[in-house]
Amino acid sequence: MSALQTAIAEAEKQIGEEVGVSNWITVNQKMIDDFAKTTHDEQWIHVDPRRAAAETPFGGAIAHGFLTLSLASRFAYDCFDMLPGQVMGINYGMNKLRFLKPVVAGSRLRGRFTLQKVSAKGPVNMLRENLLTIEIEGEETPALIAEWLGMAVFED
């Protein structure tokens, strides 16, 4: 059995199970400001904490939704090791993404991954679909949920 076939067989046993929980990451104002500069999205709700505290229901500046989403890769590094015979992993996209709760500067986030589907995509690729939930510490509602597609590429 090839490394790809073995990986698929093992992954199929985990469908429906939580397969990883990341470490916590603090989203501070500097991270938000740096993201704003990088993306040219310097809307005041992100970069003006005083105004955001005074004029929004959030109590302060909030992270960009795409900043929150961009942390998914860090959370995945915490949760997934390379599989035997795997040479790389590739972000393949999202089937569904919902931003459910704003992330206020100073919040701590972590990712939870639940395997939903796995399949072969050609002779060396395994496509995994994970439900990603990015939690905000102390909050019942997560920051976001997404059906994230990741491609594991195996040696030929």
C-alpha positions, 0 to 999 in steps of 0.5 A: 500500500502506498503512503497516500493510500495508508494516509487516506485509510488512517484519516477515514477512521477520524472522520467526524472527530476533532483532530486538533486544538491549537495553542492560544494566540493573542491578537494585540493592537500592534498585530491589527495595525500591522495587518491594516498597513499590509492590506491597506485596510486602515478603517478606524474600527481597526486602527483607532482604539479610542474612537472604536471604544466610543463609537462601536458596541465592541468596546475597542478596536477589532481585528479584521476578519481576514486577520483572524482567518489568516491565523488558521495556518498558524493553528494548523502548524500547532495541530498537524505534523507531516504524514509518512511520505508527505512532502508538503501541504497546500492550502486548497481553499474554503467551501464555506466561511462565516465570521460570527463574532468580532475579535476585540484587540487583546483577545486570545484565539485558538483553532479547533479542527474536526475532520469532515471528509478525505479523498484522493485527488490524483496519484499523490494528493490527499484532500482533507476537509476540516471544519475549523472553528476559531474560538475566542477565549471566554466567549461562547460564540466563535470568531469564525467557522470555516470548511477548510480544504487542505491538500497533502502531497505525497512523494511519487 
